[in-house]
């Protein structure tokens, strides 16, 4: 059980990437207040946790029912991640315009923007991405229905998500310390790394599908 828990924790820590995700999250919410960032982080981690747990407990039967293979999930998720990575690496985020609308309308628009960031791309696919989903299914399947081993996988997921939440809550403070220029460099570097992960996910899916063999 301990071996399963350690393996699961290491796997999820690698595929979720709490530190990378925190840097990306901070870059997505540069103008949010501390309370707003806390709310976004809590909601995003909660949503991502539910998604990963759902895939661990019900993922394989669901994919079988839909006729979707793990390689297909890897390729689809890799394409989505690649699009996000290209946007991080190549696009320029314009400074928010100074609006002259009523304060209530501005607050409503801001809330909607934060809600969108919370679900996409923060909760999914950055936290609960194709790697986390696939890992959850594979690790759960490796327990062969043993309740104790399945509990170990679930606890590993919860532990990694807790660590991720801590990094998300501290991300903006770290960003403030390193400065704007360094933040832009870090975001683009992680964009390149995320693109590499996305392409690797696509390659893995194609190889596992055996479509060229």
Secondary structure, 3 states (H helix, E strand, C coil): CHHHHHHHHHHHHHHHCHHHHHHHHHHHCCCCCHHHHHHHHHHHHHHHHHHHHHHHHHHHHHHHHHCCCHHHHHHHHHHHHHHHHHHHHHCCCCCCCCCCCCHHHHHHHHHHHHHHHHHHHHHHHHHCCHHHHHHHHHHHHHCCCCHHHHHHHHHHHHHHHHHHHHHHHHHHHHHHHHCHHHHHHHHHHHHHHHHHHHHHHHHHHHHHHCCCC
